Amino acid sequence: MSIDKRRGGLAVMALTQTGSRLAQKLGLALKDCTVYLPARFANDYDTNCQVRFIKIWNESFKEAFNQHAGIVCIMAVGIVVRSAAPLLSSKYNDPAVVVVDEKGQYAVSLLSGHVGGGNQLAVQVAQILGGQAVVTTATDIQDKPAVDMLAKNIDALIEPEKNVRVVNRQLAEGCEVFLYSRWPLLEDIRRGFAWRLYDKDIFNQPAVVISHEKKGKYAGQAILVLKPRNLVLGIGCRKGVSLDQVSLAVKQVLDNFNLDIQCVKCIATIDIKSEEPAIKQLSTLLAVPLVTVTKDDIEKAGNYKESAWVRQAIGVGGVCEPAARIVSQHGLVLVPKQKTGPVTISIVMEKSWWLDWDQATGSI
């Protein structure tokens, strides 16, 4: 299950005069914020705020729900619950919703407290208004980690979604939950878990596994796999290759190394290939950015296996692996250069902040 990132910015909504004053205060203090006010206040609002006017409440709320990453509603909880109910999808897709009373005394995290950032937004709003944040998620109350927050922090896919509740309940109740990874993790990431280096395929105890693997052999009812999106897919190719040829090469390499295509964060290549139709089409197909490097970048990077044919053709000794290394900030090469017909592929794990890089090289 992926986390929806289509929405952006915040909305603050109010229905009364008192609430509108509070909404404008928040609108000035919060970044990238749109304030929704009743249309009757169209001639009485702070022009420094970005304002939209509410004519029909349900329509305005639906608009905010679909467009914004977070919504602060200054009104009764019941109004928000009834308005949000028909719009709800899942905590991975719904925006964060925080409800505030008209005096600004309490900021209640109502929806998407973890993944959507509702708990953090409630705290932020309470600080601005001098009130108190109300957070009810069990892991937060017990000062325990939450696995969906871990996934958000490392930008990871969650599989299977149904096990999130099981693992979070175990964490909240103080049960030992193992966290496995093939690479050393920073202490802040593994806090609250029993961390182990991942060196086997069978787990018989509650566990969270951080892995790029497409297929893993996991036993037990409480295994949760987090698949971080931090792989850079380096591609080199001859001029005029088709999308089918490039796609087939990528698939074969990922299958051979048991890597999940959903973990690809971006595609890397040399700038002279940036307009190659097949590479651009693959970028669109995977919904990931295409990042390019220059010949000078590659020459300076060094430390890759050269091809005399490639050097003669474009002036540098390689494309896919050095491009991926550079874009990943010289991370870990998981797949060195692989040639499949007219296409070359390399995959490098980005130098992500949550990995303990002082130890990581020795763990591969």
N, C-alpha and C positions, 0 to 999 in steps of 0.2 A: 504494500500500500504506500503510495507516494503522498507527500504533503503538498497541498495546493498552494502555489505561489503566484497565482494570477492576480489576486487582489493586492491593493496597495494603499498605503496611507491610513489615516484614522478618520472616523466620523464622531462628532459629539451631537446628540439630539436632545431637544427639550420641547415641552409642550405648554409650559406656563411662563409667566413673566419672570418669576423668581428663578425658575430653572434656566431660562434664557440668559440671564445675567451670569449664572454659574457656567453655562456652556461657553459663553464668549471668553470668560476667564481661562477656561481650559483650552479654547481655540487659539489663544495667544501664546500659551505656554507649551503646548504640544507641537511637535514637528509634523509637517505634512498633514495638516488637520483641516477638515471641512466641518463647519458648524451648520446644523440643520435647525432652523427656527420657524415657528408658526408664521404664516404669510401676513398675519395682522401686525407683525413687528417689522414690516418691510421698510418703514421710515424711521426706525429707532433701533439701530444696531451699530456696533463698532466696525467702522469701515476697514480697520486693519485686519479683520478676520475674513477668511474665505467662507462665504455664506451661501447656502441654498435655502429656499423657503418651502415649507411644508404646506401643501394644499390639501392633500388626502393622505392621512397618516400611513395607512397600510402600503400605499404605493411608494412613499418616501422611504419607509423602513426597508421594504424589499430592495429598492435601489441601493441603499447604503449596505445592506447585507451582501449583495452581489458584487459590489465594487470595492469595498474597503476591507483591510486586513483586521481592523479592530473597530468596535463601536462602543461608545460610552453613552448610556441612556440616563438622563436625569429625570426620573419618574418612578412610578410604582413598579415593583418587580412583576406584578401580575400582567400589566400592559405588555411588557417585553416578552414574557413567556408566551402569551397568547399570540403575539405578532410573529415571534420566531418559530413557533411550533410547525407550521406548514412548510417552512423553508429549510428545515434541518436536513443535513445529509449525513455527515460523520465528522468526528473531531479532527480528521485530517483535511477536511474541506471547508468546514464552517469557520467564519471569522471569530475572533475573540469578542465576547460581549461582557461588558461591565455595567452594572446598574448602580446609580448614585442617588441618594435622597436629596431633596431640595436644599437642605442646609449644608450639604457637603460633609456630613459627619461620617458616612460609611460608603465605601466603594466595594461593591460585591462582585467577585469574579463569578459570572453565571455560566458562560460557555467557553469551551476550548481553553481551559486553564493552563494546560501543559503545552501541547503542540502549537496552539494558536497564540500563546503568550498572554492569555487572559489574566493569569495570576500576576505576572510582571506589570501588566497595564494597570491592574487594580492598585498595586503598590505605588506606581508612578502617579496616578490620579490622586490617591490619598495624600501623598506628599505635597502635591501642588495645592490641594484644598485644605491642608492641615487636618485631615480626617484620619480614619482608620481603614485599612484594607481588610476585607473579609474573604478569606481563602478557606475552602472546605475540602480540598483534595487530600485524601488520607496520607499520602506519602509526604506532603508538605507539612501537615499537622504533626506527623511523627518525625519530622526532620530526616526523612529517608530519600534516597534517589528515586526517580521515576524513569522507567525505561523509555517512555515516549519522549521525555525531555532529553534523555541521552541521545536518542535518534535524531532529535531536532538539532542538538548541539554539534553533532558530527555530520549532519546532512545525510542521513541514512534512510534507506527504505526499510520497512518493517514487514517481516514475514514469519508466521501468519499473524494477521491483525488480531485474531481472536485470543491469542495468548498474552496480549498486553495486559489485560485485566488480571489474568492469573499471576503473572510475574509481579505486577505492581502490588497485588494483594499480599504476596509472599514477602515482598520488601517491606511493606507497611507493618506486617505482623512480626518482623524481625527474623524471618527465616533466612537461612544461608542460601544465597543465590550466586552461582558462579558466573563470572564474566570471562569468556575466552576470546583471545585474539592471537593472530599469528605474529603480531608486532607489539613491543612494549608500549604501554599507554601511560600518559601523565597521571599523576596521583589524583588530580581533581576529577578526571574522567572515571577512574575506577573506584572512587570513594563510595562506600556502602556495599560494594560487591566483594566476593571472594575471587580475586583475579588470578587467572592462570594463562600461561602461553598455550595456544591451541595447537596440540600435537597429535590429536587423534580424531576419529570421525564419530565415535559413539559416546553419547552422554546419557547417563541414567539418573541424573539429578537435575533439579531446576537450574536452568542455565540460559544465559544470553551469549550469543556467538556473534562476534564482529567478523564478517568474512565477505569477500567478493565472489565466492564460489557460486556457480550457477546451480550445482547440485551438491548437497551434502548428505551424509548418512547420519541422521539424528534419531535417536530412540528417546522415548519418554514423552510425557504429556505437556511438559512446561518448557519446551525449547523455543526460544525466540531468536531469530536471525536478523541482525542489523547489517544492511549492505550499504556501506558508505559510497557516496557518489564523488569519488576523488581519483578516478582513473583518467589519464590523458591518453587518447588514442592517436598515435602518430601514423600518418599515412604518406606514402610516396607512390607515384604511379607514372606510367608513360602517358604521353599526351593522347587525349581522345578515348580513354578507357570508358566503359559504360558503367552505369550505376550498378547493374547486376554483377559485373566483375568485381567492383569494389566491395559491394555488400557480401558477396560470396567469400571473398578473402577475409573480411572482418569476421564473419560467422565461423569460418574454419579455424581461425586463430583462437577466437574466444572459446570454441568448443574444445580445441586441443588442450587449452590451458585451464579449462573449467572456470571461466570467468563470466560473470553476468553482464550483459550489455547495458542493463539498467544502471550499472555503476560508472558508466562513462560520463565524465563531467564535460569534456570538450574534445574537439578534434584539433590536432596540430599538424601543420605542414609548412613548407617553405613559401614565401610570398609569391614566387612566380607560378605557384600552383593554386593560388587563391581563387582564380576564376575558372578552374577546372570544373566543368559542369557536374561530373559524378561526385566529386568531393563536396561541392556546395549542396547538391541534392541529398547526400547522406546526412549532412549537418541538419538540414531541414527535417528529414525523415526521423532523425533521432531527437530532434528538438534540443540540440546542444550547440553552443557557439563554435565557430571555426576561428582558430587563432593561428596567426602566421608569424614566422621568424624570417630573418634575412640571412643571406649568405655569410655576412660578417658575423652574425650571431653564431652560426654553426661553426665557422672557422675558429672563433674564440673559445667555443665550448670544448672542442676536441674530444678525446676519449671515446671514440666509437669506431666500429669496424668499417673501413672504407671500401668503396667499390670504384674501381678504375673507370668502369663504363659510366657511372653516374657523374664522376668528376669531369670526365671529358664532355658529357652532355650538358651539364648545368654549372660546372665550376666549383662544386663542393663534392666531397666523397660520400655523402649520405644525406638522407632526408628524414625518414620516419623516426628513427631512434633519436638522433640529436634534437630534432624538433620537439619530440615528446619530452625529452629530458629538460630542455630549456623552459618549455611552458609549465612543466611541473615543478619548477624551481629546483631542478636537479634532485628529484626524488628518487625512489627505488625502482629500478628496472625489473618489472615482473615478467615481461616478454621481450627479449632482445629481437632484433630485426628478423622478420619472417617473410620469405618471398613466396607469393602465390601468383604465378603467371606474371602479368604486367604490374602487379601491385605489391608493395612492401608494407608491412604492418609492424608496429612496436607498441607496447603498452607500458606506461610508467605511472607508478602511484605518486600522486601529488605529495609534496612535503607539508602534510596537514598539521595544523597547530596542536592537535590532540594526541599525536604520536610522540613518544619519547625518543627523539632522534639521536640522543647521546648513546642509546643502546640499540636502536633499530637496525643499523647496518649489520651488526653481528647476529641478528635473530633470523635473517633470511636464509 
